[in-house]
Amino acid sequence: MMLCPVTAVLPTHQRIASTLKTLRVLHECEPRPAEVIVHVDGGAPGLVQAIKDAFPNVRLLTSDRILGPGGGRNRLIASASHELVANFDDDSFPEFPDYFARVMVLAGRFPEVAIFSAASMASERVIEGCHLLAVASGCGCVFRKSWFERTLGFVPLKVGYGMEEVDVSLQLYALGGLVVHDPMLRVLHEHEFTESVSPDEDAAVTMNTALLPFLRYPVWLWPLGVMHVLKRLVLMLGLGKLRGGVLRGLWKMPSYLWTYGKYRKAVPGLVVLRWLRLKREVVCLGKV
């Protein structure tokens, strides 16, 4: 079995079946990553033992307290032995066995790129060729460890939707680190989507919508952050969901921002504006 110099990482919490499936797919890749590390959040001894029994060669990290997916990824990337760190969720995995061969091709073609972003949705596969992105995919991407170590890392949130990959991508953009999306680098995401989002998730996403500009925008751009929040409220109103978790998120927002204010490090305003413009553009880099 061929190995390539890549560390594959995934944070997980309690989902035994999906975690074991992801690990099985990783071990069936050709070539395989030289190293696989799993972070088990909050202990979960049953999950730890299941991984040990099925995949004894996997490196395990654990934490007694809940760090959240972002906090787990910080530990995973810091522990990685290789420069290229392939990130997955515990319910996402390579679609094709040659995933890591494709990673090595991209690494050779773009030696200074900070993140390679994979395609997990149909809309991410229709544009031909590689192109620049403002925000990397959360469920499948490849970090260059040396670039990631220059950032503040992920803010350790219990629910990171709308914040984790957005924040790190903006931090990297401010440092000159680019995100390149490859429609041929494909992952499957078996997230169990339901018609109703829990009130806790609605509250967290509402608060995270404000947290990103609070932590990364200069004060003179905070009105733009207010506009982001208002845009979300209008969206939720149109969906008939402006209640419950959303209103709770608004109520808790001041204390939430205060709690995570210690992670504030603003990005220059003009850089933020260029990054926001990139979110609306398609910059093609050609086929690889």
MIBA-633741 format. One line per field, with one value per residue (C-alpha): residue in three letters; residue number from 1; y, z, x. Coordinates in nm, 4 decimals, m for minus. Layout:
BEGIN
res <- c(ALA/...)
n <- c(NUM/...)
y <- c(Y/...)
z <- c(Z/...)
x <- c(X/...)
REM end
This chain:
BEGIN
res <- c(MET/MET/LEU/CYS/PRO/VAL/THR/ALA/VAL/LEU/PRO/THR/HIS/GLN/ARG/ILE/ALA/SER/THR/LEU/LYS/THR/LEU/ARG/VAL/LEU/HIS/GLU/CYS/GLU/PRO/ARG/PRO/ALA/GLU/VAL/ILE/VAL/HIS/VAL/ASP/GLY/GLY/ALA/PRO/GLY/LEU/VAL/GLN/ALA/ILE/LYS/ASP/ALA/PHE/PRO/ASN/VAL/ARG/LEU/LEU/THR/SER/ASP/ARG/ILE/LEU/GLY/PRO/GLY/GLY/GLY/ARG/ASN/ARG/LEU/ILE/ALA/SER/ALA/SER/HIS/GLU/LEU/VAL/ALA/ASN/PHE/ASP/ASP/ASP/SER/PHE/PRO/GLU/PHE/PRO/ASP/TYR/PHE/ALA/ARG/VAL/MET/VAL/LEU/ALA/GLY/ARG/PHE/PRO/GLU/VAL/ALA/ILE/PHE/SER/ALA/ALA/SER/MET/ALA/SER/GLU/ARG/VAL/ILE/GLU/GLY/CYS/HIS/LEU/LEU/ALA/VAL/ALA/SER/GLY/CYS/GLY/CYS/VAL/PHE/ARG/LYS/SER/TRP/PHE/GLU/ARG/THR/LEU/GLY/PHE/VAL/PRO/LEU/LYS/VAL/GLY/TYR/GLY/MET/GLU/GLU/VAL/ASP/VAL/SER/LEU/GLN/LEU/TYR/ALA/LEU/GLY/GLY/LEU/VAL/VAL/HIS/ASP/PRO/MET/LEU/ARG/VAL/LEU/HIS/GLU/HIS/GLU/PHE/THR/GLU/SER/VAL/SER/PRO/ASP/GLU/ASP/ALA/ALA/VAL/THR/MET/ASN/THR/ALA/LEU/LEU/PRO/PHE/LEU/ARG/TYR/PRO/VAL/TRP/LEU/TRP/PRO/LEU/GLY/VAL/MET/HIS/VAL/LEU/LYS/ARG/LEU/VAL/LEU/MET/LEU/GLY/LEU/GLY/LYS/LEU/ARG/GLY/GLY/VAL/LEU/ARG/GLY/LEU/TRP/LYS/MET/PRO/SER/TYR/LEU/TRP/THR/TYR/GLY/LYS/TYR/ARG/LYS/ALA/VAL/PRO/GLY/LEU/VAL/VAL/LEU/ARG/TRP/LEU/ARG/LEU/LYS/ARG/GLU/VAL/VAL/CYS/LEU/GLY/LYS/VAL)
n <- c(1/2/3/4/5/6/7/8/9/10/11/12/13/14/15/16/17/18/19/20/21/22/23/24/25/26/27/28/29/30/31/32/33/34/35/36/37/38/39/40/41/42/43/44/45/46/47/48/49/50/51/52/53/54/55/56/57/58/59/60/61/62/63/64/65/66/67/68/69/70/71/72/73/74/75/76/77/78/79/80/81/82/83/84/85/86/87/88/89/90/91/92/93/94/95/96/97/98/99/100/101/102/103/104/105/106/107/108/109/110/111/112/113/114/115/116/117/118/119/120/121/122/123/124/125/126/127/128/129/130/131/132/133/134/135/136/137/138/139/140/141/142/143/144/145/146/147/148/149/150/151/152/153/154/155/156/157/158/159/160/161/162/163/164/165/166/167/168/169/170/171/172/173/174/175/176/177/178/179/180/181/182/183/184/185/186/187/188/189/190/191/192/193/194/195/196/197/198/199/200/201/202/203/204/205/206/207/208/209/210/211/212/213/214/215/216/217/218/219/220/221/222/223/224/225/226/227/228/229/230/231/232/233/234/235/236/237/238/239/240/241/242/243/244/245/246/247/248/249/250/251/252/253/254/255/256/257/258/259/260/261/262/263/264/265/266/267/268/269/270/271/272/273/274/275/276/277/278/279/280/281/282/283/284/285/286/287/288)
y <- c(0.0000/0.3319/0.6212/0.9911/1.2628/1.3909/1.3903/1.3304/1.4725/1.4682/1.5980/1.3965/1.3847/1.0957/0.9593/0.6170/0.4772/0.7813/0.8197/0.4558/0.4868/0.7914/0.6124/0.3062/0.5157/0.6909/0.3550/0.2358/0.5304/0.4668/0.6138/0.6409/0.9335/0.8561/0.9637/0.9751/1.1598/1.1799/1.4205/1.2849/1.5811/1.5498/1.2053/0.9623/0.6407/0.4200/0.6036/0.5976/0.2214/0.1626/0.3488/0.1625/m0.1723/m0.1048/0.1151/0.0623/0.2673/0.5853/0.8462/0.9541/1.2871/1.3403/1.6264/1.6013/1.9286/2.0191/2.2192/2.2163/2.1170/2.4238/2.3642/2.0030/2.1063/2.3391/2.0427/1.8131/2.0472/2.1267/1.7510/1.6745/1.5419/1.6609/1.9975/1.8996/1.8378/1.7000/1.8038/1.6141/1.6085/1.2832/1.2413/1.3492/1.1503/1.1255/1.0383/0.8637/0.6492/0.8751/1.1777/1.2094/1.1618/1.4644/1.6534/1.5931/1.7152/2.0383/2.0855/2.0647/2.2983/2.5628/2.5471/2.8658/2.8153/2.8070/2.5908/2.3594/2.3471/2.0344/2.0069/1.8543/2.0021/1.9889/2.3669/2.3377/2.0984/2.2827/2.5463/2.4028/2.4408/2.5591/2.9018/3.1304/3.1279/3.3654/3.0852/2.7233/2.4313/2.3249/1.9546/1.8932/2.0953/2.0625/2.3032/2.3882/2.3649/2.6390/2.8828/2.7780/2.8278/3.1960/3.2490/3.2605/2.9295/2.8439/3.0130/2.7188/2.7421/2.4660/2.5383/2.6873/2.7164/3.0408/3.1170/2.8500/2.8213/3.1775/3.3213/3.1178/3.1939/3.5678/3.5485/3.3705/3.6158/3.9020/3.7256/3.6710/3.3073/3.2024/2.9457/2.7454/2.5392/2.2312/2.0807/1.7515/1.7224/1.5702/1.4707/1.3211/1.4812/1.2565/1.5224/1.4383/1.7441/1.7879/2.0187/2.1928/2.3344/2.3190/2.6462/2.6134/2.6042/2.8970/3.0965/3.0040/3.0946/3.4277/3.5065/3.3853/3.6188/3.9042/3.7410/3.7351/4.1132/4.1845/3.9910/4.0676/4.3937/4.7288/4.9401/5.1632/4.8561/4.7347/4.8931/4.6430/4.3689/4.5045/4.4787/4.1114/4.0435/4.2337/4.0414/3.7153/3.8366/3.9295/3.5851/3.4101/3.6293/3.5251/3.1613/3.2156/3.1343/3.4705/3.3306/3.0927/3.0386/3.3485/3.5793/3.3985/3.4568/3.8283/3.8410/3.6579/3.8329/4.1002/3.8459/3.6129/3.8852/3.9778/3.6139/3.5716/3.9258/3.7988/3.6477/3.9823/4.0794/4.3083/4.2751/4.5986/4.7410/4.7525/4.3863/4.3010/4.4862/4.3058/3.9721/4.0483/4.1340/3.8038/3.6257/3.7569/3.6878/3.3868/3.4040/3.1080/2.9672/2.7119/2.3346/2.1172)
z <- c(0.0000/m0.1110/0.1346/0.0583/0.2893/0.4085/0.7535/0.7502/1.0493/1.1762/1.4932/1.6330/1.9388/1.9784/1.6317/1.6293/1.3040/1.0863/1.2331/1.1642/0.8094/0.7400/0.8757/0.6645/0.3479/0.4314/0.4751/0.1397/m0.0519/m0.2929/m0.2029/0.1647/0.3889/0.5844/0.9081/1.0378/1.3599/1.5308/1.8065/2.0298/2.1940/2.5516/2.6156/2.4813/2.5972/2.3805/2.0673/2.1712/2.2230/1.8947/1.7043/1.8855/1.8071/1.4388/1.3490/1.5944/1.3792/1.4072/1.6455/1.9035/2.0834/2.3517/2.5658/2.8831/2.8153/2.4954/2.2643/1.9659/1.6125/1.5773/1.9040/1.8020/1.4644/1.6348/1.8301/1.5280/1.2977/1.5709/1.6138/1.2419/1.1281/0.7689/0.5989/0.4103/0.6471/0.4909/0.7002/0.7162/0.9323/1.1004/0.8351/0.5279/0.3320/m0.0131/m0.2957/m0.4976/m0.3841/m0.5637/m0.3460/m0.1974/m0.5344/m0.6476/m0.3355/m0.4289/m0.7848/m0.6508/m0.3990/m0.6808/m0.9090/m0.6386/m0.3936/m0.2040/m0.1651/0.1970/0.1556/m0.1150/m0.0950/m0.2017/m0.3709/m0.1646/m0.3369/m0.6983/m0.7288/m0.6406/m0.9285/m1.2245/m1.2729/m1.4813/m1.3573/m1.0323/m0.9029/m0.6061/m0.3173/m0.0281/0.2047/0.2110/0.2430/0.6038/0.5441/0.3089/0.2573/0.2810/0.4963/0.4617/0.8238/0.7949/0.6769/0.9407/1.2175/1.1229/1.2095/1.5473/1.4558/1.5030/1.7761/1.9982/1.9608/2.0588/1.7394/1.4708/1.1756/0.9886/1.1728/1.1672/0.8069/0.7293/1.0052/0.9218/0.5507/0.6236/0.8549/0.5850/0.3160/0.5316/0.5501/0.1734/0.1926/m0.0892/m0.0994/m0.4220/m0.5033/m0.7208/m0.8546/m0.9088/m0.5410/m0.4200/m0.0843/0.0109/0.3064/0.4655/0.6957/0.8128/0.6984/0.8587/0.7722/1.1056/1.2536/1.6303/1.8197/1.9637/1.6130/1.4992/1.8000/1.7406/1.3702/1.4500/1.7090/1.4810/1.2084/1.4426/1.5933/1.2730/1.2058/1.5777/1.5928/1.2519/1.1147/1.2203/1.4209/1.1244/0.9403/1.2281/1.0601/0.7801/1.0425/1.1567/0.7960/0.7871/1.0918/0.9459/0.6188/0.8111/0.9999/0.6723/0.5345/0.8385/0.8256/0.4629/0.5668/0.8479/1.1080/1.2795/1.6229/1.8862/1.8413/1.6260/1.8853/2.1598/1.9621/1.9427/2.3170/2.4039/2.1430/2.3696/2.6271/2.3470/2.1899/2.5305/2.6039/2.2821/2.2653/2.3821/2.0340/1.8604/1.6157/1.3434/0.9776/0.7853/0.6503/0.2855/0.3092/0.4456/0.1564/m0.1020/0.0632/0.0545/m0.3137/m0.3787/m0.2258/m0.5196/m0.7938/m0.9834/m1.0492/m1.2694/m1.2524/m1.5330/m1.5419/m1.3546)
x <- c(0.0000/0.1437/0.1550/0.1754/0.3141/m0.0232/m0.1841/m0.5607/m0.7477/m1.1037/m1.2649/m1.5549/m1.7748/m2.0187/m2.0969/m1.9360/m2.0802/m2.0021/m1.6517/m1.5668/m1.7016/m1.4851/m1.1784/m1.2538/m1.2769/m0.9492/m0.7767/m0.9103/m0.7622/m0.4782/m0.2385/m0.3274/m0.2339/0.0818/m0.0868/m0.4455/m0.5318/m0.8720/m0.9704/m1.2483/m1.4171/m1.5350/m1.3908/m1.6565/m1.4822/m1.7058/m1.5976/m1.2320/m1.2423/m1.4261/m1.1547/m0.8776/m1.0376/m1.1043/m0.8055/m0.5176/m0.2780/m0.4877/m0.3472/m0.6017/m0.6301/m0.8932/m1.0185/m1.2231/m1.4045/m1.5852/m1.3578/m1.5918/m1.4862/m1.2638/m1.0821/m1.0316/m0.8905/m0.6433/m0.5046/m0.5114/m0.3214/m0.0671/m0.0070/0.0253/0.3621/0.3237/0.2967/m0.0194/m0.3115/m0.6309/m0.9288/m1.2589/m1.5701/m1.6606/m1.9324/m1.7337/m1.4760/m1.3084/m1.5456/m1.2754/m0.9788/m0.7260/m0.8133/m0.4653/m0.2968/m0.4954/m0.3831/m0.0197/m0.0811/m0.2332/0.0470/0.3012/0.1071/0.0385/0.3310/0.2377/m0.1371/m0.2580/m0.5718/m0.7026/m1.0810/m1.2696/m1.6093/m1.8883/m2.1944/m2.3109/m2.2762/m1.9059/m1.8390/m1.9905/m1.7183/m1.4355/m1.0811/m0.9335/m1.0306/m0.9765/m1.2207/m1.2728/m1.3889/m1.2728/m1.5103/m1.5545/m1.6172/m1.3247/m1.0084/m0.6307/m0.4299/m0.0656/0.0394/0.3016/0.0339/m0.2194/0.0368/0.0597/m0.3073/m0.4812/m0.6441/m1.0092/m1.2094/m1.3181/m1.6947/m1.9353/m2.1315/m1.9096/m2.1506/m2.0956/m1.7734/m1.4996/m1.3802/m1.4923/m1.2749/m0.9635/m1.0013/m1.0182/m0.7166/m0.5174/m0.6280/m0.5003/m0.1627/m0.1492/m0.2552/m0.4867/m0.7663/m0.7851/m1.0924/m1.0565/m1.3824/m1.1987/m1.1006/m1.4240/m1.5659/m1.8991/m2.0732/m2.3329/m2.4696/m2.8201/m3.0106/m3.3492/m3.6347/m3.6054/m3.2877/m3.2635/m3.3193/m2.9680/m2.8173/m3.0324/m2.9141/m2.5492/m2.5509/m2.7182/m2.4510/m2.1699/m2.2935/m2.2052/m1.8969/m1.6920/m1.7088/m1.6724/m1.3441/m1.1950/m1.3370/m1.1941/m1.4376/m1.5179/m1.6527/m1.8718/m2.1787/m2.1148/m2.1295/m2.4661/m2.5816/m2.4727/m2.6914/m2.9872/m2.9528/m2.9740/m3.2792/m3.4510/m3.3628/m3.5048/m3.8163/m3.8711/m3.8428/m4.0908/m3.8240/m3.7745/m3.8523/m3.7209/m3.3499/m3.2961/m3.4487/m3.2579/m2.9379/m3.0111/m3.0788/m2.7574/m2.5432/m2.3858/m2.2660/m2.1508/m1.9370/m1.7980/m1.7051/m1.5073/m1.3708/m1.0308/m0.9853/m1.0229/m0.7512/m0.8777/m0.7850/m0.7121/m1.0349/m0.9298/m0.8284/m1.1742/m1.3384/m1.1221/m1.2044/m1.5764/m1.5462/m1.3688/m1.6709/m1.8760/m1.6212/m1.4928/m1.1173/m1.0263/m0.6733/m0.7118/m0.7322/m0.4838)
REM end
